Amino acid sequence: MRPVEASDFDALYAVGSDPEVWAVHPDRERYKPDRFRAYFDGGLAARTALVAVDQATAQVIGWSRYSEKNMGPGEVEIGWTFLGRAYWGGAYNGQMKRLMIGHAFQFVERVLLSIGESNVRSRRAAEKIGARALPDRPCPSPQGPGVPYLYYAIERGDFGERLDG
């Protein structure tokens, strides 16, 4: 994982231009050039986006980012994650989250993941790394009204226990 740069657009779009990457995401049209450009530009402007690079091949395989928007004291959100299909189902998402969560816990007590309610794949991935749903905490939808989102949380004290291995 490394900070995103403007020059990463082409490599990230090569991964994100696959409609299947977004099939269960609330914005199912993010594979379109204008939609992906807005997504990319938002992450670049936030200065909190990270590019995931496969160490064995040096290929860009996806990205994720941090946000403090809508967070309480001692919290940070990790989200906007996507991976190319060739990297689904393996260790990549878990490794990305472990790196990001470990880094975040140097500064905060709780990491939140904002996930579209209909995004079953991401919800399962969050649960797989030990995150718990917070059904009673309202989660603003980045997609706008009518697209429900949920927060999942991992507490600092649970990090090593839940994410070992």
N, CA, C and O of each residue as an XYZ file, in Angstrom:
660
protein
N       0.858     -1.170      0.000
C       0.000      0.000      0.000
C       0.902      1.230      0.000
O       1.895      1.303      0.724
N       0.522      2.188     -0.835
C       1.257      3.446     -0.881
C       0.270      4.551     -1.247
O      -0.789      4.267     -1.806
N       0.598      5.797     -0.943
C      -0.309      6.898     -1.286
C      -0.556      6.970     -2.792
O       0.348      6.753     -3.599
N      -1.785      7.276     -3.144
C      -2.156      7.407     -4.556
C      -1.547      8.686     -5.128
O      -1.387      9.684     -4.425
N      -1.215      8.636     -6.399
C      -0.703      9.795     -7.135
C      -1.571      9.987     -8.370
O      -2.210      9.041     -8.830
N      -1.600     11.176     -8.901
C      -2.394     11.453    -10.104
C      -2.018     10.510    -11.239
O      -2.875     10.122    -12.034
N      -0.752     10.143    -11.319
C      -0.287      9.262    -12.392
C      -0.797      7.820    -12.254
O      -0.575      7.009    -13.153
N      -1.471      7.486    -11.152
C      -2.009      6.142    -10.950
C      -3.354      5.932    -11.645
O      -3.872      4.815    -11.664
N      -3.920      6.994    -12.215
C      -5.269      6.869    -12.774
C      -5.373      5.732    -13.783
O      -6.262      4.890    -13.653
N      -4.511      5.679    -14.769
C      -4.634      4.676    -15.829
C      -4.564      3.255    -15.281
O      -5.360      2.402    -15.673
N      -3.631      2.996    -14.390
C      -3.500      1.653    -13.822
C      -4.718      1.287    -12.975
O      -5.199      0.156    -13.027
N      -5.209      2.245    -12.199
C      -6.392      1.967    -11.382
C      -7.636      1.803    -12.247
O      -8.477      0.946    -11.976
N      -7.751      2.624    -13.285
C      -8.918      2.480    -14.152
C      -8.879      1.160    -14.917
O      -9.929      0.584    -15.203
N      -7.707      0.682    -15.247
C      -7.601     -0.625    -15.908
C      -8.215     -1.717    -15.027
O      -8.833     -2.650    -15.539
N      -8.048     -1.603    -13.711
C      -8.641     -2.545    -12.766
C     -10.119     -2.227    -12.560
O     -10.956     -3.130    -12.563
N     -10.442     -0.948    -12.381
C     -11.806     -0.527    -12.056
C     -12.751     -0.431    -13.232
O     -13.939     -0.175    -13.034
N     -12.272     -0.626    -14.451
C     -13.153     -0.541    -15.619
C     -13.934     -1.831    -15.852
O     -14.746     -1.904    -16.775
N     -13.701     -2.824    -15.045
C     -14.418     -4.097    -15.132
C     -15.767     -3.948    -14.425
O     -15.789     -3.731    -13.214
N     -16.892     -4.058    -15.137
C     -18.207     -3.911    -14.491
C     -18.431     -4.873    -13.331
O     -19.161     -4.548    -12.395
N     -17.814     -6.054    -13.378
C     -17.997     -7.027    -12.300
C     -17.417     -6.543    -10.971
O     -17.887     -6.950     -9.909
N     -16.416     -5.692    -11.018
C     -15.827     -5.150     -9.787
C     -16.896     -4.393     -8.992
O     -16.857     -4.374     -7.761
N     -17.840     -3.777     -9.688
C     -18.843     -2.927     -9.054
C     -20.226     -3.567     -9.000
O     -21.182     -2.909     -8.590
N     -20.362     -4.824     -9.401
C     -21.670     -5.464     -9.542
C     -22.496     -5.483     -8.261
O     -23.722     -5.398     -8.332
N     -21.869     -5.590     -7.103
C     -22.624     -5.610     -5.843
C     -22.473     -4.305     -5.074
O     -22.928     -4.196     -3.935
N     -21.848     -3.338     -5.680
C     -21.625     -2.042     -5.052
C     -22.840     -1.149     -5.302
O     -23.471     -1.263     -6.353
N     -23.179     -0.273     -4.373
C     -24.316      0.617     -4.617
C     -24.176      1.478     -5.881
O     -25.189      1.813     -6.495
N     -22.966      1.841     -6.280
C     -22.771      2.562     -7.543
C     -22.269      1.555     -8.570
O     -21.066      1.427     -8.796
N     -23.191      0.857     -9.177
C     -22.855     -0.224    -10.110
C     -22.293      0.276    -11.436
O     -21.859     -0.521    -12.268
N     -22.299      1.574    -11.633
C     -21.788      2.125    -12.889
C     -20.437      2.807    -12.726
O     -20.032      3.598    -13.578
N     -19.757      2.514    -11.663
C     -18.458      3.132    -11.422
C     -17.403      2.690    -12.441
O     -16.344      3.312    -12.523
N     -17.656      1.669    -13.195
C     -16.739      1.227    -14.245
C     -16.719      2.188    -15.427
O     -15.803      2.138    -16.248
N     -17.714      3.057    -15.522
C     -17.775      4.020    -16.625
C     -16.739      5.116    -16.398
O     -16.524      5.537    -15.261
N     -16.090      5.584    -17.475
C     -14.975      6.531    -17.321
C     -15.305      7.769    -16.479
O     -14.503      8.151    -15.628
N     -16.464      8.406    -16.693
C     -16.785      9.620    -15.941
C     -17.039      9.319    -14.470
O     -16.646     10.101    -13.604
N     -17.693      8.191    -14.173
C     -17.979      7.821    -12.788
C     -16.677      7.453    -12.065
O     -16.464      7.840    -10.916
N     -15.816      6.704    -12.751
C     -14.554      6.324    -12.125
C     -13.670      7.544    -11.914
O     -12.996      7.652    -10.890
N     -13.668      8.458    -12.870
C     -12.863      9.681    -12.744
C     -13.274     10.464    -11.503
O     -12.416     10.933    -10.756
N     -14.578     10.608    -11.277
C     -15.062     11.334    -10.088
C     -14.632     10.617     -8.810
O     -14.218     11.259     -7.845
N     -14.730      9.298     -8.805
C     -14.312      8.482     -7.663
C     -12.815      8.670     -7.398
O     -12.404      8.904     -6.262
N     -12.020      8.566     -8.440
C     -10.577      8.723     -8.330
C     -10.214     10.129     -7.863
O      -9.420     10.294     -6.937
N     -10.792     11.135     -8.499
C     -10.479     12.521     -8.141
C     -10.849     12.826     -6.689
O     -10.138     13.565     -6.009
N     -11.960     12.257     -6.216
C     -12.346     12.442     -4.817
C     -11.315     11.863     -3.867
O     -10.977     12.486     -2.860
N     -10.814     10.678     -4.178
C      -9.782     10.053     -3.344
C      -8.472     10.806     -3.392
O      -7.793     10.957     -2.376
N      -8.116     11.279     -4.579
C      -6.879     12.046     -4.729
C      -6.968     13.358     -3.939
O      -6.020     13.742     -3.255
N      -8.103     14.035     -4.038
C      -8.298     15.302     -3.326
C      -8.302     15.110     -1.810
O      -7.835     15.972     -1.066
N      -8.830     13.981     -1.361
C      -8.890     13.717      0.079
C      -7.502     13.487      0.672
O      -7.300     13.659      1.874
N      -6.555     13.100     -0.167
C      -5.182     12.844      0.253
C      -5.079     11.722      1.282
O      -4.154     11.685      2.093
N      -6.051     10.808      1.231
C      -6.043      9.674      2.157
C      -6.193      8.344      1.423
O      -6.367      7.306      2.061
N      -6.129      8.360      0.096
C      -6.277      7.131     -0.697
C      -4.932      6.431     -0.837
O      -3.882      7.064     -0.944
N      -5.000      5.123     -0.834
C      -3.820      4.293     -0.964
C      -4.000      3.320     -2.121
O      -5.086      2.776     -2.318
N      -2.944      3.105     -2.876
C      -2.944      2.153     -3.973
C      -2.423      0.825     -3.444
O      -1.432      0.780     -2.715
N      -3.098     -0.255     -3.817
C      -2.633     -1.599     -3.472
C      -1.816     -2.131     -4.640
O      -2.272     -2.141     -5.783
N      -0.605     -2.570     -4.335
C       0.307     -3.076     -5.354
C       0.705     -4.498     -4.976
O       1.110     -4.755     -3.842
N       0.588     -5.423     -5.929
C       1.021     -6.794     -5.724
C       2.549     -6.791     -5.707
O       3.174     -6.457     -6.714
N       3.151     -7.153     -4.589
C       4.604     -7.106     -4.464
C       5.311     -8.047     -5.431
O       6.418     -7.754     -5.882
N       4.685     -9.165     -5.750
C       5.329    -10.141     -6.627
C       5.417     -9.660     -8.070
O       6.375     -9.974     -8.777
N       4.404     -8.890     -8.510
C       4.349     -8.476     -9.920
C       4.508     -6.981    -10.126
O       4.692     -6.532    -11.258
N       4.442     -6.202     -9.056
C       4.450     -4.733     -9.099
C       3.226     -4.171     -9.826
O       3.230     -3.009    -10.235
N       2.180     -4.984     -9.990
C       0.945     -4.554    -10.632
C       0.041     -3.835     -9.626
O      -0.071     -4.255     -8.474
N      -0.599     -2.754    -10.069
C      -1.641     -2.098     -9.275
C      -2.849     -3.022     -9.305
O      -3.293     -3.438    -10.375
N      -3.383     -3.344     -8.118
C      -4.494     -4.297     -8.037
C      -5.762     -3.700     -7.440
O      -6.810     -4.346     -7.458
N      -5.687     -2.462     -6.904
C      -6.860     -1.833     -6.315
C      -6.459     -0.678     -5.420
O      -5.343     -0.164     -5.493
N      -7.397     -0.282     -4.573
C      -7.103      0.796     -3.633
C      -8.079      0.802     -2.479
O      -9.071      0.073     -2.484
N      -7.792      1.631     -1.490
C      -8.663      1.883     -0.355
C      -8.295      3.259      0.188
O      -7.305      3.854     -0.236
N      -9.090      3.762      1.123
C      -8.745      5.059      1.698
C      -9.316      5.235      3.092
O     -10.206      4.504      3.525
N      -8.778      6.224      3.776
C      -9.218      6.624      5.116
C     -10.116      7.847      5.009
O     -10.078      8.583      4.023
N     -10.932      8.048      6.055
C     -11.717      9.277      6.163
C     -12.043      9.523      7.632
O     -12.267      8.590      8.403
N     -12.063     10.804      7.999
C     -12.512     11.191      9.346
C     -13.880     11.856      9.296
O     -14.425     12.236     10.332
N     -14.436     11.998      8.100
C     -15.757     12.621      7.939
C     -16.804     11.773      8.651
O     -16.828     10.552      8.496
N     -17.658     12.411      9.421
C     -18.733     11.768     10.184
C     -18.230     10.878     11.315
O     -19.007     10.105     11.876
N     -16.956     10.969     11.659
C     -16.402     10.138     12.722
C     -16.410     10.894     14.042
O     -16.352     12.124     14.077
N     -16.482     10.136     15.119
C     -16.376     10.720     16.439
C     -14.914     10.769     16.867
O     -14.033     10.324     16.133
N     -14.658     11.310     18.060
C     -13.286     11.337     18.568
C     -12.721      9.918     18.675
O     -13.414      8.996     19.106
N     -11.473      9.756     18.282
C     -10.817      8.471     18.382
C     -11.238      7.455     17.330
O     -10.997      6.259     17.490
N     -11.870      7.927     16.245
C     -12.334      7.017     15.196
C     -11.809      7.452     13.830
O     -11.538      8.630     13.595
N     -11.675      6.487     12.950
C     -11.372      6.747     11.542
C     -12.115      5.689     10.731
O     -12.347      4.575     11.200
N     -12.472      6.052      9.534
C     -13.151      5.126      8.637
C     -12.188      4.646      7.553
O     -11.352      5.407      7.064
N     -12.318      3.390      7.193
C     -11.628      2.820      6.038
C     -12.712      2.394      5.062
O     -13.680      1.734      5.442
N     -12.546      2.770      3.813
C     -13.554      2.387      2.833
C     -13.120      2.695      1.428
O     -11.942      2.931      1.156
N     -14.103      2.689      0.522
C     -13.879      2.964     -0.908
C     -12.943      1.918     -1.517
O     -12.281      2.180     -2.522
N     -12.890      0.739     -0.908
C     -11.957     -0.300     -1.332
C     -12.467     -1.030     -2.572
O     -13.650     -1.356     -2.675
N     -11.566     -1.276     -3.497
C     -11.874     -2.191     -4.592
C     -10.616     -2.943     -4.993
O      -9.498     -2.446     -4.856
N     -10.829     -4.144     -5.488
C      -9.750     -5.005     -5.977
C     -10.150     -5.576     -7.330
O     -11.328     -5.819     -7.591
N      -9.165     -5.784     -8.178
C      -9.424     -6.476     -9.435
C      -9.883     -7.895     -9.164
O      -9.505     -8.493     -8.157
N     -10.701     -8.439    -10.064
C     -11.269     -9.771     -9.853
C     -10.223    -10.854     -9.649
O     -10.469    -11.812     -8.916
N      -9.081    -10.729    -10.268
C      -8.034    -11.739    -10.113
C      -7.560    -11.841     -8.657
O      -6.893    -12.807     -8.287
N      -7.903    -10.847     -7.837
C      -7.429    -10.796     -6.449
C      -8.544    -11.037     -5.438
O      -8.334    -10.877     -4.236
N      -9.717    -11.416     -5.910
C     -10.828    -11.724     -5.018
C     -10.629    -13.097     -4.398
O     -10.012    -13.987     -4.985
N     -11.175    -13.244     -3.185
C     -11.226    -14.544     -2.551
C      -9.922    -15.024     -1.935
O      -9.887    -16.085     -1.311
N      -8.869    -14.271     -2.099
C      -7.588    -14.658     -1.518
C      -7.282    -13.822     -0.295
O      -8.187    -13.378      0.412
N      -6.030    -13.615     -0.056
C      -5.584    -12.907      1.141
C      -5.456    -11.404      0.944
O      -5.208    -10.680      1.909
N      -5.617    -10.919     -0.281
C      -5.311     -9.517     -0.569
C      -6.144     -8.518      0.234
O      -5.582     -7.609      0.845
N      -7.474     -8.667      0.245
C      -8.297     -7.714      0.978
C      -7.949     -7.729      2.464
O      -7.815     -6.676      3.086
N      -7.806     -8.910      3.020
C      -7.447     -9.009      4.430
C      -6.102     -8.368      4.732
O      -5.947     -7.698      5.752
N      -5.125     -8.571      3.847
C      -3.813     -7.957      4.042
C      -3.898     -6.439      3.958
O      -3.280     -5.732      4.753
N      -4.666     -5.940      2.989
C      -4.837     -4.489      2.876
C      -5.428     -3.923      4.161
O      -4.932     -2.935      4.701
N      -6.487     -4.555      4.642
C      -7.157     -4.070      5.851
C      -6.253     -4.183      7.067
O      -6.237     -3.279      7.903
N      -5.496     -5.277      7.188
C      -4.582     -5.421      8.322
C      -3.561     -4.282      8.355
O      -3.300     -3.695      9.405
N      -2.993     -3.983      7.193
C      -2.024     -2.879      7.118
C      -2.665     -1.551      7.510
O      -2.114     -0.799      8.314
N      -3.820     -1.272      6.940
C      -4.475      0.010      7.195
C      -4.972      0.121      8.631
O      -4.835      1.169      9.262
N      -5.548     -0.963      9.145
C      -6.061     -0.938     10.517
C      -4.901     -0.826     11.504
O      -4.972     -0.053     12.459
N      -3.847     -1.583     11.283
C      -2.676     -1.497     12.161
C      -2.110     -0.089     12.200
O      -1.751      0.414     13.264
N      -2.031      0.542     11.044
C      -1.550      1.925     10.990
C      -2.511      2.854     11.736
O      -2.081      3.698     12.522
N      -3.803      2.694     11.486
C      -4.795      3.568     12.123
C      -4.761      3.465     13.645
O      -4.935      4.469     14.336
N      -4.538      2.264     14.170
C      -4.543      2.086     15.618
C      -3.345      2.726     16.312
O      -3.268      2.699     17.541
N      -2.436      3.284     15.582
C      -1.401      4.113     16.194
C      -1.979      5.454     16.629
O      -1.366      6.170     17.421
N      -3.173      5.796     16.106
C      -3.748      7.123     16.313
C      -5.168      7.117     16.872
O      -5.582      8.104     17.480
N      -5.925      6.038     16.685
C      -7.334      6.002     17.081
C      -7.643      4.732     17.868
O      -6.845      3.795     17.904
N      -8.807      4.720     18.489
C      -9.261      3.570     19.277
C     -10.175      2.642     18.481
O     -10.289      1.458     18.797
N     -10.833      3.186     17.436
C     -11.827      2.411     16.689
C     -11.713      2.710     15.203
O     -11.569      3.861     14.791
N     -11.779      1.649     14.411
C     -11.814      1.770     12.954
C     -13.201      1.349     12.492
O     -13.705      0.293     12.873
N     -13.804      2.186     11.669
C     -15.119      1.885     11.115
C     -15.003      1.622      9.624
O     -14.188      2.229      8.929
N     -15.829      0.714      9.153
C     -15.948      0.425      7.736
C     -17.378      0.774      7.344
O     -18.322      0.278      7.959
N     -17.548      1.604      6.351
C     -18.860      1.994      5.844
C     -19.142      1.141      4.619
O     -18.412      1.197      3.629
N     -20.215      0.345      4.695
C     -20.474     -0.634      3.632
C     -21.937     -0.548      3.202
O     -22.842     -0.518      4.036
N     -22.150     -0.508      1.901
C     -23.512     -0.532      1.374
C     -24.240     -1.770      1.869
O     -23.710     -2.880      1.812
N     -25.468     -1.571      2.359
C     -26.232     -2.679      2.925
C     -26.379     -3.833      1.934
O     -26.395     -4.995      2.341
N     -26.485     -3.533      0.662
C     -26.651     -4.581     -0.354
C     -25.332     -5.196     -0.803
O     -25.334     -6.145     -1.587
N     -24.208     -4.676     -0.320
C     -22.901     -5.157     -0.751
C     -22.484     -6.349      0.122
O     -21.652     -6.229      1.021
N     -23.085     -7.484     -0.175
C     -22.882     -8.684      0.630
C     -21.419     -9.121      0.616
O     -20.900     -9.564      1.640
N     -20.757     -9.004     -0.517
C     -19.352     -9.419     -0.606
C     -18.492     -8.622      0.372
O     -17.673     -9.207      1.080
N     -18.662     -7.297      0.426
C     -17.873     -6.470      1.342
C     -18.272     -6.701      2.795
O     -17.421     -6.662      3.684
N     -19.546     -6.939      3.043
C     -19.983     -7.209      4.412
C     -19.342     -8.504      4.927
O     -18.880     -8.562      6.066
N     -19.319     -9.522      4.096
C     -18.684    -10.795      4.495
C     -17.187    -10.605      4.712
O     -16.618    -11.156      5.654
N     -16.552     -9.829      3.842
C     -15.113     -9.580      3.995
C     -14.834     -8.863      5.317
O     -13.856     -9.176      5.995
N     -15.686     -7.903      5.688
C     -15.518     -7.184      6.962
C     -15.660     -8.142      8.140
O     -14.876     -8.089      9.088
N     -16.648     -9.004      8.079
C     -16.855     -9.966      9.158
C     -15.691    -10.953      9.242
O     -15.315    -11.391     10.329
N     -15.133    -11.295      8.096
C     -14.012    -12.237      8.039
C     -12.786    -11.692      8.773
O     -12.008    -12.465      9.331
N     -12.608    -10.366      8.778
C     -11.464     -9.793      9.489
C     -11.828     -9.362     10.910
O     -11.034     -8.711     11.589
N     -13.038     -9.730     11.356
C     -13.421     -9.491     12.738
C     -14.249     -8.258     13.007
O     -14.507     -7.942     14.169
N     -14.679     -7.545     11.975
C     -15.513     -6.358     12.193
C     -16.931     -6.788     12.558
O     -17.438     -7.801     12.076
N     -17.550     -5.997     13.416
C     -18.928     -6.249     13.838
C     -19.830     -5.137     13.340
O     -19.460     -3.963     13.376
N     -21.004     -5.505     12.879
C     -21.988     -4.522     12.428
C     -22.449     -3.676     13.605
O     -22.591     -4.172     14.722
N     -22.681     -2.392     13.342
C     -23.235     -1.470     14.336
C     -24.614     -1.023     13.833
O     -24.756      0.095     13.338
N     -25.625     -1.883     13.955
C     -26.929     -1.582     13.363
C     -27.626     -0.367     13.964
O     -28.500      0.219     13.325
N     -27.251      0.020     15.185
C     -27.902      1.154     15.834
C     -27.216      2.485     15.565
O     -27.696      3.524     16.021
N     -26.105      2.479     14.836
C     -25.412      3.727     14.529
C     -25.725      4.130     13.091
O     -25.360      3.428     12.149
N     -26.399      5.255     12.931
C     -26.720      5.698     11.565
C     -25.454      5.923     10.738
O     -24.471      6.488     11.218
N     -25.503      5.475      9.508
C     -24.366      5.597      8.603
C     -24.809      6.390      7.379
O     -25.612      5.900      6.585
N     -24.296      7.609      7.217
C     -24.687      8.394      6.056
C     -24.246      7.721      4.759
O     -23.138      7.193      4.665
N     -25.110      7.749      3.785
C     -24.816      7.109      2.507
C     -24.067      8.060      1.591
O     -24.561      9.147      1.292
N     -22.867      7.661      1.136
C     -22.162      8.500      0.165
C     -22.864      8.498     -1.192
O     -22.554      9.320     -2.055
N     -23.804      7.578     -1.380
C     -24.543      7.491     -2.637
C     -25.810      8.345     -2.628
O     -26.490      8.463     -3.647
N     -26.125      8.940     -1.475
C     -27.317      9.770     -1.373
C     -28.485      9.012     -0.763
O     -28.392      7.816     -0.490
N     -29.590      9.728     -0.553
C     -30.771      9.120      0.077
C     -31.250      7.889     -0.705
O     -31.163      7.833     -1.931
N     -31.746      6.934      0.030
C     -32.298      5.747     -0.592
C     -31.312      4.622     -0.819
O     -31.707      3.549     -1.274
N     -30.030      4.834     -0.516
C     -29.025      3.777     -0.645
C     -28.472      3.518      0.760
O     -27.538      4.193      1.192
N     -29.045      2.547      1.470
C     -28.647      2.332      2.868
C     -27.237      1.772      3.020
O     -26.808      0.883      2.284
N     -26.543      2.322      3.994
C     -25.196      1.891      4.369
C     -25.194      1.486      5.828
O     -26.039      1.931      6.605
N     -24.237      0.637      6.204
C     -24.039      0.185      7.577
C     -22.598      0.456      7.987
O     -21.689      0.457      7.157
N     -22.406      0.687      9.292
C     -21.058      0.739      9.832
C     -20.710     -0.613     10.425
O     -21.542     -1.271     11.049
N     -19.466     -1.014     10.216
C     -18.857     -2.152     10.884
C     -17.681     -1.589     11.663
O     -17.041     -0.640     11.210
N     -17.384     -2.161     12.837
C     -16.322     -1.611     13.686
C     -15.342     -2.675     14.152
O     -15.698     -3.834     14.364
N     -14.092     -2.242     14.305
C     -13.046     -3.019     14.958
C     -12.432     -2.105     16.010
O     -12.034     -0.978     15.715
N     -12.361     -2.602     17.231
C     -11.803     -1.835     18.346
C     -10.314     -2.137     18.480
O      -9.868     -3.247     18.192
N      -9.553     -1.144     18.919
C      -8.112     -1.326     19.078
C      -7.776     -2.533     19.950
O      -6.886     -3.313     19.611
N      -8.466     -2.688     21.048
C      -8.180     -3.786     21.968
C      -8.433     -5.164     21.380
O      -7.908     -6.156     21.886
N      -9.217     -5.240     20.335
C      -9.527     -6.516     19.699
C      -8.667     -6.788     18.471
O      -8.736     -7.876     17.900
N      -7.868     -5.830     18.061
C      -7.168     -5.918     16.777
C      -6.291     -7.151     16.654
O      -6.460     -7.927     15.713
N      -5.367     -7.355     17.570
C      -4.454     -8.494     17.472
C      -5.173     -9.820     17.548
O      -4.856    -10.750     16.807
N      -6.158     -9.911     18.456
C      -6.897    -11.143     18.644
C      -7.680    -11.527     17.391
O      -7.713    -12.699     17.014
N      -8.298    -10.564     16.756
C      -9.164    -10.850     15.614
C      -8.430    -10.966     14.298
O      -8.879    -11.683     13.405
N      -7.314    -10.279     14.157
C      -6.679    -10.225     12.850
C      -5.400    -11.045     12.751
O      -4.737    -11.021     11.714
N      -5.038    -11.771     13.810
C      -3.841    -12.601     13.710
C      -4.041    -13.651     12.636
O      -5.137    -14.186     12.465
N      -2.966    -13.940     11.913
C      -3.021    -14.962     10.871
C      -3.358    -14.342      9.620
O      -3.459    -15.024      8.601
